[in-house]
Amino acid sequence: MTKALVLSSQFRTAIALRCLLMTRGFTVTVASNMADAKKLLIEARFQLILIDIHRQDENAFDFVKAMRNNGSFLPVLYIGERSYQDALLMGTTGLDEFLLKPLNLKLFDRALAKALAKSEHEQRPLLYGGITLDEQHRILSVKNKMVNLGKLETKILSLLARKAGSVVSLERIQGIVEKEGVRFNKRVFFHVSRLRKTLEDAGIHSLQINFVKDGYRLDVV
């Protein structure tokens, strides 16, 4: 089942996009504002987001940028009227496609296919440096060793592995912690330390999470 989230502040537009996606085999959920969309993204797993938000209503670019900063790689298609400023923002906020109005169905279908290919790739087990991270089942495999991870541990390790060799800022990891609604302890150091201990207890010493400047870096030794 392929699930899509439509974010649109215009009722008629939302219904039209919902119908377009349903005729293409999607199960569609509609959000009329970004606050509702954020809640839905926490409660359910989607393969695609389609956004049609007028700039005077809410800033869709900030919404997408926050998603990317929180470690989400979910494909995002934006429908609107292109301006020079918007074209520049697209490259800095993480939008996957900018579709012009009126919608060209041929380009729309092409963008959908591209987005689904990306979504499928992101949901496959993550392979890096001899490790396999199954994010859906929260299982880490290293050679002949296997360990079950917690939800937050999986998300932090996934982000570090995707950026392996590079420093991931404290702010970006903090975004993941806050997105998960952690209440008892929101400190990044605490959760990274728990992940380190989980790896050590499982006898996995080839993965090292090192603090570097203002963030953490995953190294495979």
C-alpha positions as CSV (number, residue, x, y, z in Angstrom):
1,M,0.0,0.0,0.0
2,T,1.5,3.3,-1.1
3,K,0.5,6.2,1.2
4,A,0.7,9.8,0.3
5,L,0.1,12.9,2.4
6,V,-1.4,15.9,0.6
7,L,-0.8,19.3,2.3
8,S,-3.0,22.0,0.9
9,S,-4.7,25.0,2.4
10,Q,-7.3,25.1,-0.5
11,F,-10.2,22.6,-0.2
12,R,-10.8,22.2,-3.9
13,T,-7.2,21.8,-4.7
14,A,-6.8,19.1,-2.0
15,I,-9.7,17.1,-3.3
16,A,-8.4,17.3,-6.9
17,L,-4.9,16.2,-5.8
18,R,-6.5,13.4,-3.7
19,C,-8.4,12.1,-6.7
20,L,-5.3,12.3,-9.0
21,L,-3.3,10.2,-6.5
22,M,-6.1,7.7,-5.8
23,T,-6.5,7.0,-9.5
24,R,-2.8,6.2,-9.5
25,G,-3.2,3.6,-6.7
26,F,-2.3,5.8,-3.7
27,T,-4.0,5.8,-0.3
28,V,-4.3,9.5,0.5
29,T,-4.5,11.5,3.7
30,V,-5.1,15.3,3.5
31,A,-3.9,18.0,5.9
32,S,-5.1,21.6,5.6
33,N,-2.2,23.1,7.5
34,M,1.4,22.3,8.6
35,A,0.5,21.7,12.2
36,D,-1.8,18.8,11.2
37,A,0.8,17.5,8.7
38,K,3.5,17.3,11.4
39,K,1.2,15.3,13.6
40,L,0.3,12.9,10.8
41,L,4.0,12.4,9.9
42,I,4.6,11.2,13.5
43,E,1.5,9.0,13.6
44,A,1.8,7.3,10.1
45,R,4.4,6.2,7.6
46,F,4.1,7.9,4.2
47,Q,6.0,7.3,0.9
48,L,5.3,10.8,-0.5
49,I,4.3,14.3,0.4
50,L,2.6,16.6,-2.1
51,I,2.4,20.2,-1.1
52,D,0.3,23.0,-2.5
53,I,0.5,25.9,0.0
54,H,0.1,29.5,-1.0
55,R,3.1,31.5,0.2
56,Q,0.8,34.0,2.0
57,D,-0.7,31.2,4.1
58,E,2.3,29.3,5.3
59,N,5.9,28.9,4.4
60,A,6.3,25.4,2.8
61,F,10.0,25.8,2.4
62,D,10.6,26.2,6.1
63,F,8.4,23.1,6.7
64,V,10.4,21.0,4.3
65,K,13.7,22.4,5.6
66,A,12.7,21.4,9.2
67,M,11.9,17.9,7.9
68,R,15.3,17.5,6.4
69,N,17.0,18.9,9.5
70,N,15.1,16.3,11.5
71,G,16.6,13.6,9.4
72,S,13.6,12.9,7.1
73,F,14.4,11.8,3.6
74,L,10.7,11.5,2.6
75,P,10.2,12.6,-1.0
76,V,8.4,16.0,-1.3
77,L,6.7,17.4,-4.4
78,Y,5.7,21.0,-4.4
79,I,3.1,22.5,-6.7
80,G,3.0,26.2,-7.3
81,E,4.0,29.2,-9.3
82,R,7.8,29.4,-9.8
83,S,9.6,32.6,-9.1
84,Y,13.3,33.2,-9.2
85,Q,13.5,33.2,-5.4
86,D,11.5,30.0,-5.2
87,A,13.8,28.3,-7.6
88,L,16.8,29.2,-5.5
89,L,15.0,28.1,-2.3
90,M,14.2,24.7,-3.8
91,G,17.9,23.8,-3.8
92,T,18.5,24.7,-0.2
93,T,15.4,23.3,1.5
94,G,15.3,19.7,0.2
95,L,12.3,19.8,-2.2
96,D,12.5,16.9,-4.7
97,E,10.4,18.5,-7.4
98,F,8.8,21.8,-8.2
99,L,5.7,21.4,-10.4
100,L,4.2,24.4,-12.1
101,K,0.5,25.3,-12.3
102,P,-1.5,24.4,-14.3
103,L,-0.3,20.9,-13.7
104,N,1.1,18.9,-16.6
105,L,0.0,15.3,-16.0
106,K,2.9,13.9,-17.9
107,L,5.4,15.7,-15.8
108,F,3.4,14.9,-12.7
109,D,3.5,11.2,-13.4
110,R,7.2,11.4,-14.1
111,A,7.8,13.2,-10.8
112,L,5.7,10.6,-8.9
113,A,7.7,7.7,-10.4
114,K,11.0,9.4,-9.4
115,A,9.7,10.1,-5.9
116,L,8.6,6.5,-5.4
117,A,11.9,5.2,-6.6
118,K,13.6,7.4,-4.0
119,S,11.1,6.3,-1.3
120,E,11.7,2.6,-2.0
121,H,15.5,3.2,-1.9
122,E,15.3,5.0,1.5
123,Q,13.2,2.2,3.0
124,R,15.6,-0.6,2.0
125,P,18.1,-1.7,4.7
126,L,21.0,0.8,4.9
127,L,24.3,-0.7,3.9
128,Y,27.5,1.0,4.9
129,G,31.0,-0.2,5.8
130,G,30.0,-3.8,6.4
131,I,27.0,-3.0,8.4
132,T,23.3,-3.4,7.6
133,L,20.7,-1.3,9.3
134,D,17.1,-2.4,8.9
135,E,15.3,0.7,10.0
136,Q,11.8,-0.7,9.6
137,H,12.5,-3.6,12.1
138,R,15.2,-1.7,14.0
139,I,17.8,-4.4,13.5
140,L,21.5,-3.7,13.1
141,S,23.7,-6.4,11.6
142,V,27.5,-6.3,11.7
143,K,29.2,-9.4,10.3
144,N,27.8,-12.3,12.4
145,K,26.4,-10.1,15.1
146,M,22.9,-8.7,15.3
147,V,21.3,-6.3,17.8
148,N,17.9,-4.9,18.3
149,L,17.8,-1.1,18.6
150,G,15.2,1.3,20.1
151,K,13.3,3.6,17.9
152,L,15.3,6.7,18.7
153,E,18.6,4.7,18.6
154,T,17.7,3.6,15.1
155,K,16.9,7.1,13.9
156,I,20.1,8.5,15.3
157,L,22.3,5.7,13.9
158,S,20.6,6.0,10.5
159,L,21.3,9.8,10.3
160,L,25.0,9.2,11.4
161,A,25.4,6.4,8.9
162,R,23.9,8.4,6.0
163,K,26.4,11.2,6.8
164,A,29.2,8.8,7.7
165,G,32.6,10.5,7.6
166,S,31.0,13.9,8.1
167,V,30.0,15.6,11.3
168,V,26.3,15.7,12.1
169,S,25.5,18.8,14.1
170,L,24.0,18.6,17.6
171,E,21.1,20.7,16.4
172,R,20.2,18.1,13.8
173,I,20.3,15.2,16.3
174,Q,18.4,17.3,18.7
175,G,15.7,17.7,16.1
176,I,15.2,13.9,16.0
177,V,15.0,13.7,19.8
178,E,12.3,16.4,19.9
179,K,10.4,14.9,17.0
180,E,10.1,11.7,18.9
181,G,8.5,13.5,21.8
182,V,11.1,12.4,24.3
183,R,10.1,13.8,27.7
184,F,12.4,12.3,30.4
185,N,15.7,13.5,28.9
186,K,16.2,15.6,25.8
187,R,20.0,15.9,25.9
188,V,21.7,14.7,22.8
189,F,24.7,13.4,24.8
190,F,22.5,11.1,26.9
191,H,20.9,9.4,23.8
192,V,24.1,9.1,21.9
193,S,25.7,7.6,25.0
194,R,22.9,5.1,25.2
195,L,23.4,4.1,21.6
196,R,27.1,3.7,22.2
197,K,26.4,1.4,25.2
198,T,24.0,-0.7,23.2
199,L,26.7,-1.2,20.5
200,E,29.3,-2.0,23.1
201,D,27.1,-4.5,25.0
202,A,26.4,-6.3,21.7
203,G,30.2,-6.6,21.1
204,I,30.1,-4.3,18.1
205,H,33.4,-2.3,18.3
206,S,33.8,-1.6,14.6
207,L,31.4,1.4,14.8
208,Q,32.7,4.4,16.7
209,I,30.6,7.5,17.3
210,N,33.0,10.3,17.9
211,F,32.3,13.8,19.2
212,V,33.9,16.3,16.9
213,K,33.6,20.0,17.4
214,D,29.8,20.7,17.6
215,G,28.5,17.4,16.6
216,Y,29.0,13.6,16.2
217,R,30.7,11.5,13.4
218,L,30.3,7.8,12.7
219,D,33.5,6.0,11.8
220,V,34.0,2.4,10.8
221,V,37.3,0.9,12.0
